[in-house]
Every structure is written in C-alpha cells, then in structure tokens.
Amino acid sequence: MGCQSNIAIDIFPKQGSMLGKRVMVCFHFNTRLTIGGEVVRDDAEKPHVGIIRLDDGRYVLMTECQFNTI
C-alpha cells in the first residue's frame, strides 16, 4: 500500500492524450496474437500509471504489454 499526494477522493493525476483511446494489445512482442482494449488511465504526472481495459474484461498495466492505437 502507499499514498500519493495527488490522489484522493476529490483529486486525481492529470490524464494524458491516450485516455479513452482504443488500442490493440499484444504480449511478449507476439503481434500475431492481439486483443483490443481501451486506455482507462494515462497519468501525465506522478505516479505515471497507465492502465488498459482489455475487451475480455481484464485490466493490464501499460508496462505489462505492448500496444498500438487503432
């Protein structure tokens, strides 16, 4: 657990330009096997977290996969 000074009930980090974009995601650079998703978090400031909601309902960090906008 942790605390971030810019995350609370009423504040959240500024979001970047990828927020809400549709993306194609692959894992381990295997571009023959992809899944669609949507960027649901793209922090433009600390803590710099990026999260993608995959079309099958799973969530992955942007650091756990490779992705490209569609």
N, C-alpha and C positions, 0 to 999 in steps of 0.2 A: 504494500500500500504506500501511497505517497500523497503529497499535496502540491498543487501548482497554484501560484498566486493569482493567475488569470483564469482559473476555472472555479466556478461556484454556481449556486442556484441561479444567480442573476447575471453572470458574466461567462464568456466563452472566448477562446482564442479567435482572432480574425481568420477567416477562411480564405483559401486561395482560389485560383481560377479553375481548378479541376472539380470543385464541389458540384455535384449533380450531373456530371458528365458520364455518358455511357462508355464503357471500356471493354476490351477483350483481354482476358487474363489467361496466362499460362504459368506453369511451374517448372522449375529446373530447366528453363530455356527451351522446353518442348513445345514449339509453335504448331505442331500437328494436332495437339490436344488442347483446345481452348474452351473457355466458358465466359459468357457475358456477365457483366456486372455494372454497378453504379457506384461512383465515389460518394460516400456519405460523410466523409470528414477529410479535410485537407488543410491542416493548420498552417497558416502563413507566419506564425510566431510560436514561441515556446508553448508547449512541448514538442511541436513539429510532428504530430501524429497524423498518419494518413490511413483511412480505412475504406475498404471496398466491400459492398454487399453483393455477393455472387447471386446469380439468378436462381440457384438452388437453395437459397436461404442462408448459406454460411457467410461468415464475415472473415476477411483476411486483412492483415496489415499490408500496406504498400511495400514494406520491406521484406515480405514473405513471398512475393511473386513478381512476375514481370507483366506489364500491361501496356496497352496502346489505346488511344481514343478511337471510337468508331464514327 
